[in-house]
Amino acid sequence: METTDRLTVCVGDITAMEVDAIVNAANEWMLGGGGVDGAIHRAAGSDLYDACLAVAEVRPGVRCPTGEARITPGFDLPAQHVIHTVGPVYTSGNAGEADLLAAAYRNSLALAAEHGCRSIAFPCISTGVYGYPKPEAAAIAIEITQQWLEQNDTPQRVIFCCFSDEDAAYYDALPGA
Ligand code: ADP
C-alpha cells in the first residue's frame, strides 16, 4: 500500500474519532489542561485523570518529558487508547523545537505500533497555546509520518484531525498529504 493511501487529513473534533488511538497534545505533568487536552479529558471522563496520575513521574511533576509519549486507555472515548505526547513550546525556533516536535510524532507512532494500533488520529500538536507556526508544524507532522509509514506496517492508517479548515489547508498544501 502506498504511504499516501494510509495518511488522511480531516476537519473535526478528535474526541469523536473512532480509531484505535487518538493523540493528546498534553503537557509534561499529564493531568489535563486547556485546548485539545481539556476536551479529551472531559470526553474520556475522570478515569482518564486517574490513569494519568498513575503514570510514573520521571522527575517531580514530570510524567512525560517534551518529545516523549505515554499511553492510557480511552475510557469513555470511542478511541481505545489515548497516546499522550508533549510538543515543544515555540520560542525562537532555534531552541530545538523542530527536533522535539518530530520526536513527539515519532514516539507517538512507535507507541501506537507497540500496542498494535491500526489507526491513529493526531491533533495539530503545539500549534495552539504552545505557539508553533502552523505551516512548519504541518510539514514536520507529514514528513515524520511519511518516514514512519515507509518503514512500518503499523499503524496502517494515520489521520490528521484538524480543528479548522484553515489548519487542514496547511496539510493539504503539502506533497503526499
Ligand atoms: P498545544 O498546547 O500543544 O499548543 P492546544 O490544545 O492549545 O495544544 O492546541 C493544539 C491544536 O489542537 C490546535 O490546533 C487546536 O485548534 C486543536 N484543538 C483544540 N481542540 C480540539 C479538538 N477537540 N479536536 C481536535 N483539535 C483540537
Backbone and ligand atoms as CSV (ligand in chain L), in Angstrom:
chain,resi,resn,atom,element,x,y,z
A,1,MET,N,N,0.846,-1.204,0.000
A,1,MET,CA,C,0.000,0.000,0.000
A,1,MET,C,C,0.878,1.250,0.000
A,2,GLU,N,N,0.537,2.215,-0.818
A,2,GLU,CA,C,1.325,3.447,-0.842
A,2,GLU,C,C,1.115,4.226,0.443
A,3,THR,N,N,2.141,4.924,0.875
A,3,THR,CA,C,2.009,5.655,2.141
A,3,THR,C,C,0.929,6.729,2.053
A,4,THR,N,N,0.751,7.337,0.885
A,4,THR,CA,C,-0.248,8.404,0.766
A,4,THR,C,C,-1.669,7.874,0.989
A,5,ASP,N,N,-1.911,6.585,0.672
A,5,ASP,CA,C,-3.232,5.999,0.914
A,5,ASP,C,C,-3.487,5.791,2.403
A,6,ARG,N,N,-2.415,5.777,3.144
A,6,ARG,CA,C,-2.539,5.479,4.574
A,6,ARG,C,C,-2.613,6.747,5.413
A,7,LEU,N,N,-2.546,7.889,4.790
A,7,LEU,CA,C,-2.468,9.163,5.502
A,7,LEU,C,C,-3.614,10.071,5.033
A,8,THR,N,N,-4.451,10.521,5.951
A,8,THR,CA,C,-5.545,11.412,5.542
A,8,THR,C,C,-5.639,12.618,6.468
A,9,VAL,N,N,-6.278,13.651,5.950
A,9,VAL,CA,C,-6.475,14.887,6.704
A,9,VAL,C,C,-7.971,15.109,6.818
A,10,CYS,N,N,-8.452,15.427,8.020
A,10,CYS,CA,C,-9.874,15.752,8.155
A,10,CYS,C,C,-10.021,16.953,9.071
A,11,VAL,N,N,-11.216,17.522,9.071
A,11,VAL,CA,C,-11.527,18.630,9.982
A,11,VAL,C,C,-12.578,18.102,10.941
A,12,GLY,N,N,-12.324,18.223,12.228
A,12,GLY,CA,C,-13.305,17.723,13.186
A,12,GLY,C,C,-12.787,17.745,14.608
A,13,ASP,N,N,-13.603,17.147,15.472
A,13,ASP,CA,C,-13.291,17.061,16.894
A,13,ASP,C,C,-12.643,15.702,17.141
A,14,ILE,N,N,-11.423,15.707,17.593
A,14,ILE,CA,C,-10.678,14.448,17.741
A,14,ILE,C,C,-11.322,13.520,18.779
A,15,THR,N,N,-12.079,14.080,19.713
A,15,THR,CA,C,-12.700,13.237,20.748
A,15,THR,C,C,-13.788,12.332,20.167
A,16,ALA,N,N,-14.240,12.627,18.960
A,16,ALA,CA,C,-15.293,11.812,18.328
A,16,ALA,C,C,-14.719,10.757,17.388
A,17,MET,N,N,-13.399,10.731,17.230
A,17,MET,CA,C,-12.806,9.835,16.230
A,17,MET,C,C,-12.873,8.369,16.655
A,18,GLU,N,N,-13.378,7.558,15.737
A,18,GLU,CA,C,-13.456,6.115,16.006
A,18,GLU,C,C,-12.210,5.446,15.434
A,19,VAL,N,N,-11.162,5.521,16.222
A,19,VAL,CA,C,-9.861,4.969,15.820
A,19,VAL,C,C,-9.295,4.188,17.004
A,20,ASP,N,N,-8.252,3.438,16.754
A,20,ASP,CA,C,-7.656,2.672,17.855
A,20,ASP,C,C,-6.992,3.595,18.873
A,21,ALA,N,N,-6.415,4.696,18.395
A,21,ALA,CA,C,-5.761,5.631,19.323
A,21,ALA,C,C,-5.917,7.063,18.845
A,22,ILE,N,N,-6.218,7.957,19.792
A,22,ILE,CA,C,-6.104,9.385,19.487
A,22,ILE,C,C,-4.904,9.911,20.271
A,23,VAL,N,N,-4.280,10.919,19.714
A,23,VAL,CA,C,-3.120,11.513,20.369
A,23,VAL,C,C,-3.569,12.787,21.075
A,24,ASN,N,N,-3.088,12.945,22.292
A,24,ASN,CA,C,-3.371,14.143,23.062
A,24,ASN,C,C,-2.143,15.043,23.076
A,25,ALA,N,N,-2.348,16.313,22.769
A,25,ALA,CA,C,-1.279,17.304,22.932
A,25,ALA,C,C,-1.288,17.707,24.402
A,26,ALA,N,N,-0.593,16.898,25.204
A,26,ALA,CA,C,-0.635,17.048,26.660
A,26,ALA,C,C,0.469,18.003,27.121
A,27,ASN,N,N,0.581,18.145,28.428
A,27,ASN,CA,C,1.731,18.848,28.993
A,27,ASN,C,C,2.515,17.847,29.846
A,28,GLU,N,N,3.665,18.264,30.338
A,28,GLU,CA,C,4.576,17.297,30.964
A,28,GLU,C,C,4.012,16.641,32.217
A,29,TRP,N,N,3.108,17.297,32.909
A,29,TRP,CA,C,2.571,16.674,34.134
A,29,TRP,C,C,1.360,15.779,33.848
A,30,MET,N,N,0.797,15.891,32.635
A,30,MET,CA,C,-0.224,14.954,32.134
A,30,MET,C,C,-1.538,14.948,32.912
A,31,LEU,N,N,-1.865,16.018,33.594
A,31,LEU,CA,C,-3.100,15.987,34.385
A,31,LEU,C,C,-4.194,16.875,33.808
A,32,GLY,N,N,-4.130,17.115,32.519
A,32,GLY,CA,C,-5.172,17.908,31.859
A,32,GLY,C,C,-4.742,19.348,31.704
A,33,GLY,N,N,-5.495,20.080,30.906
A,33,GLY,CA,C,-5.173,21.480,30.634
A,33,GLY,C,C,-6.243,22.055,29.742
A,34,GLY,N,N,-5.876,23.034,28.935
A,34,GLY,CA,C,-6.847,23.647,28.030
A,34,GLY,C,C,-6.816,22.986,26.671
A,35,GLY,N,N,-7.465,23.601,25.707
A,35,GLY,CA,C,-7.413,23.142,24.315
A,35,GLY,C,C,-7.829,21.702,24.144
A,36,VAL,N,N,-7.100,20.999,23.295
A,36,VAL,CA,C,-7.466,19.622,22.960
A,36,VAL,C,C,-7.310,18.714,24.188
A,37,ASP,N,N,-6.370,19.020,25.032
A,37,ASP,CA,C,-6.135,18.250,26.259
A,37,ASP,C,C,-7.392,18.271,27.142
A,38,GLY,N,N,-7.927,19.458,27.361
A,38,GLY,CA,C,-9.136,19.601,28.181
A,38,GLY,C,C,-10.309,18.877,27.548
A,39,ALA,N,N,-10.437,18.992,26.227
A,39,ALA,CA,C,-11.553,18.344,25.516
A,39,ALA,C,C,-11.457,16.819,25.659
A,40,ILE,N,N,-10.246,16.283,25.549
A,40,ILE,CA,C,-10.060,14.827,25.662
A,40,ILE,C,C,-10.372,14.361,27.083
A,41,HIS,N,N,-9.906,15.085,28.073
A,41,HIS,CA,C,-10.194,14.684,29.463
A,41,HIS,C,C,-11.695,14.758,29.758
A,42,ARG,N,N,-12.356,15.785,29.261
A,42,ARG,CA,C,-13.809,15.894,29.501
A,42,ARG,C,C,-14.551,14.732,28.855
A,43,ALA,N,N,-14.175,14.395,27.635
A,43,ALA,CA,C,-14.895,13.350,26.905
A,43,ALA,C,C,-14.561,11.946,27.417
A,44,ALA,N,N,-13.348,11.758,27.916
A,44,ALA,CA,C,-12.939,10.422,28.388
A,44,ALA,C,C,-13.469,10.137,29.789
A,45,GLY,N,N,-13.719,11.194,30.561
A,45,GLY,CA,C,-14.204,11.016,31.929
A,45,GLY,C,C,-13.059,10.989,32.929
A,46,SER,N,N,-13.441,10.976,34.213
A,46,SER,CA,C,-12.428,11.141,35.270
A,46,SER,C,C,-11.482,9.948,35.396
A,47,ASP,N,N,-11.852,8.808,34.833
A,47,ASP,CA,C,-10.922,7.664,34.859
A,47,ASP,C,C,-9.624,8.001,34.130
A,48,LEU,N,N,-9.720,8.873,33.135
A,48,LEU,CA,C,-8.501,9.240,32.400
A,48,LEU,C,C,-7.553,10.009,33.305
A,49,TYR,N,N,-8.111,10.891,34.112
A,49,TYR,CA,C,-7.273,11.638,35.061
A,49,TYR,C,C,-6.553,10.667,35.989
A,50,ASP,N,N,-7.301,9.685,36.501
A,50,ASP,CA,C,-6.716,8.712,37.436
A,50,ASP,C,C,-5.613,7.895,36.750
A,51,ALA,N,N,-5.860,7.523,35.482
A,51,ALA,CA,C,-4.855,6.745,34.743
A,51,ALA,C,C,-3.596,7.582,34.503
A,52,CYS,N,N,-3.787,8.863,34.258
A,52,CYS,CA,C,-2.636,9.749,34.049
A,52,CYS,C,C,-1.857,9.931,35.351
A,53,LEU,N,N,-2.614,10.074,36.431
A,53,LEU,CA,C,-1.988,10.238,37.752
A,53,LEU,C,C,-1.120,9.025,38.088
A,54,ALA,N,N,-1.531,7.861,37.605
A,54,ALA,CA,C,-0.810,6.612,37.887
A,54,ALA,C,C,0.452,6.446,37.034
A,55,VAL,N,N,0.630,7.298,36.029
A,55,VAL,CA,C,1.856,7.227,35.212
A,55,VAL,C,C,3.031,7.724,36.068
A,56,ALA,N,N,4.102,6.955,36.061
A,56,ALA,CA,C,5.250,7.279,36.923
A,56,ALA,C,C,5.860,8.630,36.554
A,57,GLU,N,N,6.239,9.383,37.585
A,57,GLU,CA,C,6.948,10.638,37.349
A,57,GLU,C,C,8.414,10.322,37.074
A,58,VAL,N,N,8.979,10.948,36.032
A,58,VAL,CA,C,10.399,10.740,35.745
A,58,VAL,C,C,11.250,11.727,36.550
A,59,ARG,N,N,10.648,12.836,36.925
A,59,ARG,CA,C,11.210,13.769,37.898
A,59,ARG,C,C,10.009,14.523,38.480
A,60,PRO,N,N,10.180,15.224,39.585
A,60,PRO,CA,C,8.995,15.788,40.235
A,60,PRO,C,C,8.094,16.576,39.279
A,61,GLY,N,N,6.836,16.142,39.197
A,61,GLY,CA,C,5.844,16.840,38.377
A,61,GLY,C,C,5.902,16.497,36.900
A,62,VAL,N,N,6.875,15.697,36.462
A,62,VAL,CA,C,7.009,15.375,35.028
A,62,VAL,C,C,6.742,13.896,34.787
A,63,ARG,N,N,5.623,13.628,34.133
A,63,ARG,CA,C,5.289,12.235,33.762
A,63,ARG,C,C,5.712,11.934,32.333
A,64,CYS,N,N,5.653,12.954,31.469
A,64,CYS,CA,C,6.017,12.753,30.074
A,64,CYS,C,C,6.874,13.939,29.614
A,65,PRO,N,N,8.192,13.753,29.562
A,65,PRO,CA,C,9.044,14.866,29.112
A,65,PRO,C,C,8.706,15.282,27.675
A,66,THR,N,N,8.969,16.497,27.341
A,66,THR,CA,C,8.707,17.017,25.990
A,66,THR,C,C,9.371,16.121,24.940
A,67,GLY,N,N,8.577,15.757,23.923
A,67,GLY,CA,C,9.078,14.895,22.843
A,67,GLY,C,C,8.816,13.419,23.063
A,68,GLU,N,N,8.449,13.032,24.296
A,68,GLU,CA,C,8.156,11.623,24.583
A,68,GLU,C,C,6.647,11.372,24.518
A,69,ALA,N,N,6.237,10.123,24.747
A,69,ALA,CA,C,4.813,9.765,24.681
A,69,ALA,C,C,4.498,8.698,25.712
A,70,ARG,N,N,3.266,8.700,26.182
A,70,ARG,CA,C,2.769,7.709,27.147
A,70,ARG,C,C,1.384,7.261,26.679
A,71,ILE,N,N,0.971,6.044,27.071
A,71,ILE,CA,C,-0.332,5.549,26.608
A,71,ILE,C,C,-1.238,5.215,27.788
A,72,THR,N,N,-2.517,5.513,27.631
A,72,THR,CA,C,-3.541,5.119,28.617
A,72,THR,C,C,-4.737,4.576,27.833
A,73,PRO,N,N,-5.674,3.927,28.528
A,73,PRO,CA,C,-6.935,3.590,27.860
A,73,PRO,C,C,-7.699,4.864,27.487
A,74,GLY,N,N,-8.712,4.704,26.632
A,74,GLY,CA,C,-9.529,5.848,26.211
A,74,GLY,C,C,-10.784,6.033,27.059
A,75,PHE,N,N,-11.088,5.060,27.915
A,75,PHE,CA,C,-12.255,5.114,28.796
A,75,PHE,C,C,-13.530,5.461,28.026
A,76,ASP,N,N,-14.191,6.586,28.285
A,76,ASP,CA,C,-15.485,6.870,27.642
A,76,ASP,C,C,-15.371,7.345,26.187
A,77,LEU,N,N,-14.168,7.454,25.678
A,77,LEU,CA,C,-13.989,7.880,24.268
A,77,LEU,C,C,-14.302,6.715,23.330
A,78,PRO,N,N,-14.673,7.011,22.097
A,78,PRO,CA,C,-14.767,5.921,21.108
A,78,PRO,C,C,-13.398,5.299,20.828
A,79,ALA,N,N,-12.335,6.061,20.978
A,79,ALA,CA,C,-10.979,5.528,20.767
A,79,ALA,C,C,-10.599,4.615,21.931
A,80,GLN,N,N,-9.922,3.519,21.572
A,80,GLN,CA,C,-9.499,2.555,22.604
A,80,GLN,C,C,-8.399,3.101,23.503
A,81,HIS,N,N,-7.497,3.860,22.901
A,81,HIS,CA,C,-6.334,4.356,23.637
A,81,HIS,C,C,-6.178,5.872,23.455
A,82,VAL,N,N,-5.544,6.481,24.450
A,82,VAL,CA,C,-5.061,7.859,24.278
A,82,VAL,C,C,-3.541,7.811,24.387
A,83,ILE,N,N,-2.886,8.331,23.378
A,83,ILE,CA,C,-1.429,8.472,23.429
A,83,ILE,C,C,-1.147,9.929,23.753
A,84,HIS,N,N,-0.554,10.129,24.918
A,84,HIS,CA,C,-0.278,11.492,25.382
A,84,HIS,C,C,1.140,11.840,24.968
A,85,THR,N,N,1.280,12.920,24.251
A,85,THR,CA,C,2.626,13.367,23.895
A,85,THR,C,C,2.718,14.845,24.210
A,86,VAL,N,N,3.946,15.312,24.351
A,86,VAL,CA,C,4.149,16.719,24.698
A,86,VAL,C,C,5.018,17.361,23.626
A,87,GLY,N,N,4.413,18.302,22.923
A,87,GLY,CA,C,5.155,19.062,21.925
A,87,GLY,C,C,5.905,20.196,22.598
A,88,PRO,N,N,6.851,20.802,21.875
A,88,PRO,CA,C,7.619,21.915,22.457
A,88,PRO,C,C,6.819,23.213,22.501
A,89,VAL,N,N,7.134,24.042,23.465
A,89,VAL,CA,C,6.659,25.427,23.445
A,89,VAL,C,C,7.570,26.150,22.455
A,90,TYR,N,N,6.977,26.852,21.489
A,90,TYR,CA,C,7.781,27.523,20.458
A,90,TYR,C,C,8.274,28.866,20.995
A,91,THR,N,N,9.592,29.042,20.935
A,91,THR,CA,C,10.140,30.349,21.343
A,91,THR,C,C,10.767,31.014,20.118
A,92,SER,N,N,12.067,30.773,19.902
A,92,SER,CA,C,12.744,31.430,18.776
A,92,SER,C,C,12.737,30.587,17.508
A,93,GLY,N,N,12.515,29.283,17.663
A,93,GLY,CA,C,12.708,28.368,16.540
A,93,GLY,C,C,14.120,27.803,16.532
A,94,ASN,N,N,14.990,28.374,17.367
A,94,ASN,CA,C,16.385,27.904,17.431
A,94,ASN,C,C,16.673,27.166,18.733
A,95,ALA,N,N,15.621,26.742,19.383
A,95,ALA,CA,C,15.793,26.080,20.678
A,95,ALA,C,C,15.458,24.589,20.581
A,96,GLY,N,N,15.669,24.018,19.399
A,96,GLY,CA,C,15.438,22.580,19.239
A,96,GLY,C,C,13.984,22.207,19.053
A,97,GLU,N,N,13.136,23.211,18.773
A,97,GLU,CA,C,11.702,22.931,18.673
A,97,GLU,C,C,11.373,21.914,17.577
A,98,ALA,N,N,12.016,22.026,16.415
A,98,ALA,CA,C,11.676,21.125,15.299
A,98,ALA,C,C,11.996,19.675,15.660
A,99,ASP,N,N,13.150,19.451,16.289
A,99,ASP,CA,C,13.524,18.087,16.683
A,99,ASP,C,C,12.561,17.539,17.733
A,100,LEU,N,N,12.148,18.396,18.648
A,100,LEU,CA,C,11.229,17.944,19.702
A,100,LEU,C,C,9.848,17.643,19.144
A,101,LEU,N,N,9.397,18.453,18.189
A,101,LEU,CA,C,8.087,18.186,17.587
A,101,LEU,C,C,8.154,16.882,16.771
A,102,ALA,N,N,9.238,16.696,16.036
A,102,ALA,CA,C,9.429,15.454,15.275
A,102,ALA,C,C,9.432,14.254,16.221
A,103,ALA,N,N,10.111,14.393,17.340
A,103,ALA,CA,C,10.173,13.292,18.317
A,103,ALA,C,C,8.789,12.981,18.873
A,104,ALA,N,N,7.983,14.013,19.106
A,104,ALA,CA,C,6.626,13.795,19.632
A,104,ALA,C,C,5.813,12.953,18.648
A,105,TYR,N,N,5.901,13.264,17.353
A,105,TYR,CA,C,5.187,12.465,16.344
A,105,TYR,C,C,5.769,11.055,16.251
A,106,ARG,N,N,7.096,10.939,16.180
A,106,ARG,CA,C,7.735,9.631,16.003
A,106,ARG,C,C,7.466,8.730,17.201
A,107,ASN,N,N,7.595,9.275,18.411
A,107,ASN,CA,C,7.378,8.449,19.608
A,107,ASN,C,C,5.913,8.049,19.752
A,108,SER,N,N,4.997,8.880,19.307
A,108,SER,CA,C,3.568,8.526,19.343
A,108,SER,C,C,3.291,7.388,18.368
A,109,LEU,N,N,3.870,7.458,17.187
A,109,LEU,CA,C,3.677,6.396,16.187
A,109,LEU,C,C,4.300,5.088,16.677
A,110,ALA,N,N,5.456,5.187,17.314
A,110,ALA,CA,C,6.131,3.983,17.826
A,110,ALA,C,C,5.294,3.323,18.925
A,111,LEU,N,N,4.731,4.137,19.800
A,111,LEU,CA,C,3.905,3.591,20.883
A,111,LEU,C,C,2.631,2.957,20.325
A,112,ALA,N,N,2.054,3.596,19.303
A,112,ALA,CA,C,0.869,3.031,18.644
A,112,ALA,C,C,1.221,1.663,18.043
A,113,ALA,N,N,2.361,1.578,17.399
A,113,ALA,CA,C,2.783,0.313,16.782
A,113,ALA,C,C,3.008,-0.758,17.842
A,114,GLU,N,N,3.662,-0.365,18.910
A,114,GLU,CA,C,3.947,-1.293,20.013
A,114,GLU,C,C,2.655,-1.891,20.574
A,115,HIS,N,N,1.589,-1.096,20.575
A,115,HIS,CA,C,0.306,-1.559,21.119
A,115,HIS,C,C,-0.634,-2.075,20.031
A,116,GLY,N,N,-0.121,-2.273,18.852
A,116,GLY,CA,C,-0.910,-2.875,17.777
A,116,GLY,C,C,-2.045,-2.001,17.269
A,117,CYS,N,N,-1.935,-0.686,17.429
A,117,CYS,CA,C,-2.995,0.220,16.957
A,117,CYS,C,C,-2.938,0.303,15.431
A,118,ARG,N,N,-4.033,-0.024,14.800
A,118,ARG,CA,C,-4.068,0.020,13.326
A,118,ARG,C,C,-4.378,1.413,12.818
A,119,SER,N,N,-5.107,2.196,13.636
A,119,SER,CA,C,-5.456,3.558,13.205
A,119,SER,C,C,-5.167,4.537,14.336
A,120,ILE,N,N,-4.704,5.701,13.944
A,120,ILE,CA,C,-4.330,6.726,14.931
A,120,ILE,C,C,-4.703,8.099,14.381
A,121,ALA,N,N,-5.217,8.961,15.258
A,121,ALA,CA,C,-5.550,10.334,14.845
A,121,ALA,C,C,-4.738,11.315,15.679
A,122,PHE,N,N,-4.128,12.264,14.990
A,122,PHE,CA,C,-3.323,13.305,15.637
A,122,PHE,C,C,-4.023,14.659,15.579
A,123,PRO,N,N,-3.941,15.460,16.635
A,123,PRO,CA,C,-4.298,16.884,16.504
A,123,PRO,C,C,-3.054,17.622,15.998
A,124,CYS,N,N,-3.175,18.926,15.811
A,124,CYS,CA,C,-2.023,19.734,15.361
A,124,CYS,C,C,-1.207,20.108,16.606
A,125,ILE,N,N,-0.330,19.185,16.974
A,125,ILE,CA,C,0.444,19.326,18.220
A,125,ILE,C,C,1.250,20.631,18.237
A,126,SER,N,N,1.212,21.292,19.380
A,126,SER,CA,C,1.991,22.527,19.656
A,126,SER,C,C,1.500,23.788,18.948
A,127,THR,N,N,0.457,23.675,18.123
A,127,THR,CA,C,0.076,24.855,17.322
A,127,THR,C,C,-0.983,25.725,17.995
A,128,GLY,N,N,-1.384,25.347,19.227
A,128,GLY,CA,C,-2.344,26.167,19.966
A,128,GLY,C,C,-1.580,27.099,20.896
A,129,VAL,N,N,-1.786,26.919,22.197
A,129,VAL,CA,C,-1.121,27.817,23.157
A,129,VAL,C,C,0.399,27.685,23.121
A,130,TYR,N,N,0.920,26.570,22.627
A,130,TYR,CA,C,2.376,26.403,22.562
A,130,TYR,C,C,3.008,27.179,21.397
A,131,GLY,N,N,2.169,27.722,20.503
A,131,GLY,CA,C,2.624,28.740,19.560
A,131,GLY,C,C,3.486,28.321,18.387
A,132,TYR,N,N,3.528,27.032,18.038
A,132,TYR,CA,C,4.349,26.602,16.898
A,132,TYR,C,C,3.716,27.108,15.600
A,133,PRO,N,N,4.471,27.733,14.706
A,133,PRO,CA,C,3.883,28.205,13.438
A,133,PRO,C,C,3.236,27.041,12.682
A,134,LYS,N,N,1.999,27.225,12.278
A,134,LYS,CA,C,1.205,26.108,11.748
A,134,LYS,C,C,1.752,25.463,10.477
A,135,PRO,N,N,2.195,26.243,9.477
A,135,PRO,CA,C,2.693,25.578,8.263
A,135,PRO,C,C,3.919,24.716,8.546
A,136,GLU,N,N,4.807,25.208,9.411
A,136,GLU,CA,C,6.019,24.448,9.732
A,136,GLU,C,C,5.689,23.206,10.542
A,137,ALA,N,N,4.734,23.324,11.437
A,137,ALA,CA,C,4.340,22.159,12.241
A,137,ALA,C,C,3.695,21.092,11.353
A,138,ALA,N,N,2.895,21.528,10.393
A,138,ALA,CA,C,2.244,20.570,9.477
A,138,ALA,C,C,3.297,19.851,8.642
A,139,ALA,N,N,4.319,20.575,8.198
A,139,ALA,CA,C,5.377,19.960,7.383
A,139,ALA,C,C,6.116,18.886,8.175
A,140,ILE,N,N,6.378,19.157,9.433
A,140,ILE,CA,C,7.062,18.162,10.277
A,140,ILE,C,C,6.159,16.953,10.493
A,141,ALA,N,N,4.890,17.198,10.771
A,141,ALA,CA,C,3.943,16.095,11.003
A,141,ALA,C,C,3.905,15.159,9.798
A,142,ILE,N,N,3.825,15.733,8.618
A,142,ILE,CA,C,3.752,14.925,7.389
A,142,ILE,C,C,5.076,14.209,7.119
A,143,GLU,N,N,6.173,14.920,7.273
A,143,GLU,CA,C,7.482,14.315,6.971
A,143,GLU,C,C,7.758,13.116,7.877
A,144,ILE,N,N,7.542,13.294,9.164
A,144,ILE,CA,C,7.836,12.206,10.114
A,144,ILE,C,C,6.881,11.033,9.889
A,145,THR,N,N,5.624,11.336,9.610
A,145,THR,CA,C,4.651,10.262,9.409
A,145,THR,C,C,4.962,9.492,8.128
A,146,GLN,N,N,5.305,10.204,7.075
A,146,GLN,CA,C,5.661,9.504,5.825
A,146,GLN,C,C,6.873,8.599,6.034
A,147,GLN,N,N,7.859,9.121,6.736
A,147,GLN,CA,C,9.051,8.294,7.030
A,147,GLN,C,C,8.644,7.035,7.786
A,148,TRP,N,N,7.780,7.209,8.789
A,148,TRP,CA,C,7.347,6.074,9.593
A,148,TRP,C,C,6.608,5.049,8.728
A,149,LEU,N,N,5.688,5.536,7.910
A,149,LEU,CA,C,4.860,4.627,7.109
A,149,LEU,C,C,5.678,3.883,6.061
A,150,GLU,N,N,6.721,4.529,5.570
A,150,GLU,CA,C,7.594,3.840,4.604
A,150,GLU,C,C,8.315,2.663,5.234
A,151,GLN,N,N,8.556,2.771,6.537
A,151,GLN,CA,C,9.378,1.746,7.208
A,151,GLN,C,C,8.575,0.787,8.075
A,152,ASN,N,N,7.288,1.058,8.277
A,152,ASN,CA,C,6.497,0.251,9.213
A,152,ASN,C,C,5.086,-0.015,8.663
A,153,ASP,N,N,4.563,-1.193,8.985
A,153,ASP,CA,C,3.199,-1.549,8.560
A,153,ASP,C,C,2.135,-1.042,9.531
A,154,THR,N,N,2.531,-0.797,10.779
A,154,THR,CA,C,1.589,-0.373,11.813
A,154,THR,C,C,2.011,0.990,12.341
A,155,PRO,N,N,1.089,1.916,12.573
A,155,PRO,CA,C,-0.329,1.835,12.226
A,155,PRO,C,C,-0.524,1.847,10.703
A,156,GLN,N,N,-1.655,1.269,10.338
A,156,GLN,CA,C,-1.971,1.191,8.920
A,156,GLN,C,C,-2.501,2.533,8.406
A,157,ARG,N,N,-3.231,3.214,9.297
A,157,ARG,CA,C,-3.902,4.467,8.913
A,157,ARG,C,C,-3.567,5.583,9.886
A,158,VAL,N,N,-3.175,6.729,9.347
A,158,VAL,CA,C,-2.885,7.900,10.182
A,158,VAL,C,C,-3.768,9.047,9.701
A,159,ILE,N,N,-4.479,9.635,10.652
A,159,ILE,CA,C,-5.393,10.737,10.315
A,159,ILE,C,C,-4.927,11.997,11.041
A,160,PHE,N,N,-4.805,13.085,10.314
A,160,PHE,CA,C,-4.538,14.371,10.946
A,160,PHE,C,C,-5.880,15.055,11.133
A,161,CYS,N,N,-6.306,15.126,12.370
A,161,CYS,CA,C,-7.624,15.677,12.694
A,161,CYS,C,C,-7.463,17.145,13.053
A,162,CYS,N,N,-7.656,18.008,12.062
A,162,CYS,CA,C,-7.518,19.448,12.271
A,162,CYS,C,C,-8.806,20.002,12.859
A,163,PHE,N,N,-8.677,21.113,13.558
A,163,PHE,CA,C,-9.852,21.676,14.218
A,163,PHE,C,C,-10.487,22.775,13.378
A,164,SER,N,N,-9.859,23.144,12.272
A,164,SER,CA,C,-10.417,24.193,11.405
A,164,SER,C,C,-9.987,23.929,9.960
A,165,ASP,N,N,-10.747,24.492,9.035
A,165,ASP,CA,C,-10.394,24.392,7.610
A,165,ASP,C,C,-9.035,25.032,7.355
A,166,GLU,N,N,-8.781,26.114,8.085
A,166,GLU,CA,C,-7.510,26.831,7.905
A,166,GLU,C,C,-6.345,25.901,8.254
A,167,ASP,N,N,-6.463,25.170,9.356
A,167,ASP,CA,C,-5.392,24.251,9.751
A,167,ASP,C,C,-5.236,23.128,8.725
A,168,ALA,N,N,-6.353,22.601,8.234
A,168,ALA,CA,C,-6.300,21.499,7.259
A,168,ALA,C,C,-5.627,21.953,5.966
A,169,ALA,N,N,-5.791,23.225,5.613
A,169,ALA,CA,C,-5.199,23.737,4.373
A,169,ALA,C,C,-3.676,23.666,4.413
A,170,TYR,N,N,-3.076,23.801,5.589
A,170,TYR,CA,C,-1.614,23.700,5.685
A,170,TYR,C,C,-1.149,22.291,5.345
A,171,TYR,N,N,-1.938,21.295,5.716
A,171,TYR,CA,C,-1.597,19.897,5.380
A,171,TYR,C,C,-1.852,19.629,3.900
A,172,ASP,N,N,-3.006,20.097,3.431
A,172,ASP,CA,C,-3.383,19.827,2.038
A,172,ASP,C,C,-2.387,20.437,1.052
A,173,ALA,N,N,-1.707,21.505,1.495
A,173,ALA,CA,C,-0.750,22.175,0.617
A,173,ALA,C,C,0.548,21.387,0.459
A,174,LEU,N,N,0.733,20.358,1.307
A,174,LEU,CA,C,1.998,19.618,1.291
A,174,LEU,C,C,1.931,18.420,0.364
A,175,PRO,N,N,3.023,18.109,-0.315
A,175,PRO,CA,C,3.012,16.923,-1.159
A,175,PRO,C,C,2.862,15.668,-0.309
A,176,GLY,N,N,2.043,14.751,-0.790
A,176,GLY,CA,C,1.894,13.473,-0.090
A,176,GLY,C,C,0.820,13.476,0.975
A,177,ALA,N,N,0.225,14.643,1.269
A,177,ALA,CA,C,-0.808,14.686,2.307
A,177,ALA,C,C,-2.176,14.374,1.713
L,1,ADP,P1,P,-0.649,22.855,22.401
L,1,ADP,O1,O,-0.512,23.181,23.865
L,1,ADP,O2,O,0.155,21.607,22.024
L,1,ADP,O3,O,-0.379,24.025,21.515
L,1,ADP,P2,P,-3.562,23.138,22.090
L,1,ADP,O4,O,-4.589,22.222,22.658
L,1,ADP,O5,O,-3.522,24.538,22.609
L,1,ADP,O6,O,-2.155,22.371,22.260
L,1,ADP,O7,O,-3.721,23.178,20.500
L,1,ADP,C1,C,-3.328,22.135,19.664
L,1,ADP,C2,C,-4.275,22.074,18.490
L,1,ADP,O8,O,-5.439,21.353,18.875
L,1,ADP,C3,C,-4.766,23.428,17.964
L,1,ADP,O9,O,-4.632,23.421,16.548
L,1,ADP,C4,C,-6.243,23.444,18.370
L,1,ADP,O10,O,-7.021,24.168,17.427
L,1,ADP,C5,C,-6.575,21.977,18.293
L,1,ADP,N1,N,-7.773,21.519,19.023
L,1,ADP,C6,C,-8.387,22.048,20.106
L,1,ADP,N2,N,-9.452,21.300,20.462
L,1,ADP,C7,C,-9.514,20.253,19.568
L,1,ADP,C8,C,-10.381,19.147,19.382
L,1,ADP,N3,N,-11.423,18.916,20.209
L,1,ADP,N4,N,-10.128,18.291,18.350
L,1,ADP,C9,C,-9.078,18.487,17.511
L,1,ADP,N5,N,-8.223,19.511,17.648
L,1,ADP,C10,C,-8.434,20.388,18.655
